[in-house]
Amino acid sequence: MRDATLRDVAQLAGVSARTVSNVVNGYARVTERTRVKVERAIVELDYRPNVLARNLANGRSGQIAVVVPYLDTPYFAELLQGIIPRARERGYNVLIDQTDGDPVHERELIRRGARGFAFDGMILSPLGLAQADLSDHDASLPLVILGERTSASTFDHVGIDDVQASREATRHLLDLGRRRIAAIGDQPYPTGEAAQLRTRGYRLAHEDAGLAVDESLVIGTPRFNRADGAGAMTLLLDRDDPPDAAFCYSDLVALGALHAALERGLRVPEDIALIGYDDIEEGRYSNPTISTISPDKTAIAATAVDRLLQRIGSTEPLPGIEVRATHRLVARQSTVGRLRG
């Protein structure tokens, strides 16, 4: 029995072959009713596009690159778990690169782009480059930026509202009656935009409550990792007036801070409450579990892939857009304690 063709799907769905192609590639808008008909026909006929032939005909490699600072960071590992199957569904393989935050490597990637590497587009989470650096990229490279940046006109940005999320995290601690709240993770330099947005949200929550920020409680860290979180918490606990809570700029920072607090014999959250950011799996199984800001990683991954493939498939330059995924605050044992039944 021969394999089903695109024309077979079109005939069964009662649409044109062009419409089937648009649905398969996600390149053009179709009505929901039409899309459903085409997808049902695809399933019924077990239609599988000849991705290699299609890509060769279009002068493409059929591969996209996903570039992140660190592969050992759980947030990026979990994000990749959403990106890879989404790309695979659309007929693309994923190449993965780790930059270690090296600005030279990140700049080389976006400057050489599709002309110098064997991929059709890139999803990039930059660490070593500031916003101004990102605008200096190969204009022919389809590019989607992840993380806390402001979109330029030639690429898309997918992330959450970090200021609002950080405001909510700090407000959660304030609503619990905590008044000496540390902020762990500030990075007041050009490439520390993510941290700066979180610090802004921390400050706004205090302003909302009519409280002044004790600047000595805003602690910088080189990275958002466990070691830096533990080191920052140790410095805070050495003070004569230690904090009674901490907003940590990642769950890894919170886990490190938790370790340092427990080492000192403190009770969490009774003596000090902690909230993190990213909702990584490890925070759900720590003891106590970590309260956190939970970004919709599934939506971020899917949107990043879909926007990139729209750019790859477009014959005209597309303006850059800002896509904000949803987030929610998840209160766990590190702020509200164990529930008693």
C-alpha positions in Angstrom: 0.0 0.0 0.0 1.5 3.3 -1.0 2.1 6.1 1.4 -0.5 8.9 1.6 0.4 12.1 -0.2 -0.4 15.7 0.5 -3.0 15.6 -2.4 -4.7 12.6 -0.7 -5.0 14.6 2.5 -6.4 17.6 0.5 -9.0 15.4 -1.2 -10.2 13.8 2.0 -10.4 17.1 3.8 -12.1 18.9 0.9 -9.4 21.6 0.7 -6.6 22.6 -1.6 -3.1 21.1 -1.4 -1.9 24.6 -0.6 -4.1 24.7 2.5 -2.8 21.4 3.7 0.7 22.7 3.3 -0.1 25.8 5.3 -1.6 23.7 8.1 1.4 21.3 8.2 4.0 24.1 8.2 2.0 26.6 10.2 2.9 29.4 7.8 -0.5 30.9 7.1 -3.7 31.6 9.0 -6.5 29.1 8.4 -9.8 28.9 10.1 -10.1 26.5 13.1 -12.7 24.5 11.3 -10.4 24.0 8.3 -7.4 23.2 10.5 -9.4 20.5 12.3 -10.5 18.9 9.1 -7.0 18.8 7.7 -5.6 17.4 10.9 -8.3 14.7 11.0 -7.4 13.7 7.5 -3.7 13.6 8.3 -4.4 11.2 11.2 -6.9 9.1 9.2 -4.4 8.7 6.3 -1.3 8.5 8.6 0.2 11.1 6.3 3.9 11.8 7.0 5.4 14.8 5.1 8.7 14.1 3.3 10.5 16.6 5.5 13.9 16.1 3.8 12.6 16.6 0.3 10.7 19.7 1.4 13.7 21.2 3.1 16.0 20.5 0.2 13.5 22.1 -2.2 13.3 25.2 0.0 17.1 25.4 0.4 16.9 24.6 4.1 18.6 22.2 6.5 15.6 21.1 8.5 17.4 22.0 11.7 17.1 24.8 14.2 19.5 25.8 16.9 18.7 26.3 20.6 21.4 28.1 22.4 21.4 28.5 26.2 24.0 29.6 28.8 24.2 26.4 30.8 22.9 22.9 30.2 23.3 22.0 33.8 20.7 24.6 34.9 17.4 22.7 35.4 15.3 25.6 34.0 16.9 25.3 30.6 16.8 21.5 30.7 13.1 21.6 31.4 12.5 24.2 28.7 14.3 22.0 26.2 11.9 19.2 27.1 9.2 21.4 25.6 11.1 22.8 22.6 12.4 19.5 21.2 9.1 17.6 20.8 7.4 20.8 19.5 10.1 21.2 16.8 10.0 17.5 16.0 6.2 17.7 15.5 6.9 20.4 12.9 9.5 18.3 11.1 12.6 19.9 12.5 15.6 18.6 14.4 17.2 20.6 17.2 20.8 21.4 17.6 21.8 22.4 21.1 24.7 24.7 22.1 26.0 25.9 25.5 27.7 29.3 25.6 28.7 29.5 29.3 27.7 33.2 29.0 30.7 33.9 26.7 29.9 37.1 24.8 32.4 36.3 22.0 30.7 33.0 21.3 27.2 34.4 21.5 28.1 37.3 19.2 29.7 35.0 16.7 26.5 32.9 16.6 24.2 35.8 15.9 26.6 37.5 13.4 27.4 34.5 11.3 23.9 33.0 11.7 22.4 30.9 9.0 25.2 31.8 6.6 27.9 30.2 8.7 26.1 27.3 10.4 24.0 24.4 9.4 20.7 25.5 10.8 17.7 27.5 9.5 17.0 29.6 12.6 17.9 30.1 16.3 16.3 30.3 19.7 18.7 32.0 21.9 18.8 32.7 25.7 21.7 35.2 25.9 23.7 35.8 29.0 26.9 37.5 27.8 25.3 40.0 25.5 23.4 43.2 26.5 20.3 44.4 24.6 22.4 46.7 22.3 24.6 43.8 21.3 21.6 41.7 20.2 20.6 44.3 17.5 23.9 43.6 15.8 22.9 40.3 14.3 22.7 38.8 10.9 19.5 40.2 9.5 18.9 37.1 7.4 18.9 34.9 10.6 15.5 34.0 11.9 15.9 34.7 15.6 13.8 34.3 18.7 15.2 35.5 22.1 14.2 33.9 25.4 14.4 35.6 28.7 14.0 39.0 30.1 14.8 41.4 27.2 13.0 44.0 25.2 12.3 43.1 21.6 14.2 44.8 18.8 12.5 45.3 15.5 14.1 42.3 13.8 13.6 39.4 16.2 10.9 38.1 18.6 11.2 37.9 22.4 9.3 35.3 24.5 9.3 35.5 28.2 7.1 36.4 31.2 6.5 39.8 33.0 9.5 39.6 35.3 8.7 42.8 37.1 5.2 41.8 37.9 6.2 38.3 38.9 8.9 39.6 41.3 6.5 42.1 42.7 4.1 39.2 43.5 6.8 37.1 45.1 7.8 40.0 47.4 4.2 40.9 48.1 3.6 37.3 49.2 6.4 37.6 51.8 5.0 41.0 52.9 1.5 39.6 53.3 2.9 36.9 55.6 4.1 39.8 57.9 7.8 39.6 56.9 9.4 43.0 57.0 13.2 42.4 56.6 13.1 40.8 53.2 16.4 40.2 51.4 16.7 40.1 47.6 19.3 37.6 46.5 20.5 37.7 42.9 20.9 41.4 41.9 23.3 42.0 38.9 23.7 45.7 38.3 25.7 45.6 35.1 24.7 45.8 31.4 24.1 42.0 30.9 22.2 41.6 34.1 18.9 42.7 32.7 17.0 39.7 34.1 18.2 40.4 37.6 17.5 44.1 37.3 13.9 43.5 36.4 13.5 41.2 39.4 15.0 43.9 41.6 12.6 46.4 40.2 9.6 44.2 41.1 11.1 43.7 44.6 11.3 47.5 45.1 7.8 48.1 43.7 6.3 45.6 46.2 7.8 47.6 49.0 6.6 50.8 47.5 3.1 49.4 47.3 3.2 48.5 51.0 4.6 52.0 51.9 7.9 50.5 53.1 11.4 51.6 52.4 13.9 49.1 51.0 16.9 48.4 53.2 19.6 48.5 50.5 21.9 46.4 52.5 19.5 43.5 52.0 19.9 43.6 48.2 22.6 41.1 47.6 24.3 40.5 44.2 25.3 37.1 42.9 27.5 36.3 39.8 25.2 33.5 38.8 21.8 32.1 39.7 23.1 28.9 41.3 23.1 27.0 44.6 26.6 28.0 45.6 25.9 31.7 45.2 22.6 31.4 47.0 24.3 29.7 49.9 27.1 32.3 50.0 24.7 35.2 50.0 22.6 33.7 52.7 25.7 33.1 54.9 26.6 36.8 54.6 23.1 37.8 55.6 23.0 35.5 58.6 26.3 36.8 59.8 24.7 40.2 60.4 23.5 41.5 63.7 20.1 42.1 62.1 19.5 39.2 59.7 16.5 39.1 57.4 13.3 37.3 58.2 12.6 36.4 54.6 14.4 36.3 51.2 13.2 36.6 47.6 15.7 34.5 45.6 16.0 35.2 41.9 16.0 31.5 41.0 15.0 28.2 42.6 18.7 27.2 42.6 19.6 30.3 44.6 16.7 29.5 47.0 18.0 25.9 47.4 21.4 27.2 48.2 20.0 29.8 50.7 17.9 27.0 52.2 20.9 24.9 52.8 22.8 27.7 54.5 19.8 28.5 56.7 19.4 24.9 57.8 23.1 24.6 58.5 22.7 27.4 60.9 19.9 25.6 62.7 17.2 28.0 61.5 13.7 26.8 60.9 12.2 27.5 57.5 9.8 29.2 57.2 9.4 30.0 61.0 12.7 31.8 61.3 13.2 32.8 57.7 10.8 32.4 54.7 12.2 31.8 51.2 10.7 32.1 47.8 12.4 31.2 44.5 11.8 31.6 40.8 11.4 29.2 37.8 9.5 26.3 39.5 12.1 23.6 38.7 11.3 20.0 39.7 14.0 19.9 42.4 12.2 22.6 44.4 9.1 20.4 44.6 11.0 17.7 46.3 13.3 19.6 48.7 12.7 19.6 52.4 10.9 21.9 52.9 9.6 22.4 49.4 10.3 25.7 47.8 7.7 28.4 47.1 8.3 29.8 43.7 7.2 31.9 40.7 6.1 29.3 38.1 6.4 30.5 34.4 4.4 28.6 31.8 7.4 26.8 30.4 5.2 24.7 28.0 3.8 27.9 26.5 7.2 29.5 26.3 8.7 26.5 24.5 5.8 26.1 22.0 5.6 29.8 21.3 9.3 30.1 20.7 9.3 27.2 18.2 6.2 28.4 16.4 7.4 32.0 16.1 10.8 30.8 14.8 9.2 28.6 12.2 7.0 31.4 11.0 10.1 33.5 10.5 11.8 30.6 8.6 8.8 30.1 6.4 8.1 33.8 5.7 9.2 35.3 2.4 8.9 38.8 3.8 10.7 40.3 6.8 8.5 40.0 10.0 8.5 42.7 12.7 9.7 41.7 16.1 7.0 41.1 18.6 7.0 40.7 22.4 5.2 37.6 23.6 4.5 37.3 27.4 3.6 33.9 28.7 1.6 33.6 31.9 3.1 32.9 35.4 1.7 32.0 38.8 2.9 32.1 42.3 3.1 28.6 43.9 3.1 28.8 47.8 4.9 25.8 49.3 6.4 24.9 52.6 9.3 27.4 52.5 6.8 30.3 53.1 3.6 28.9 54.4 4.9 25.8 56.3 3.3 22.4 56.3 -0.4 22.2 56.0 -2.1 20.6 59.0 -5.1 18.5 58.5 
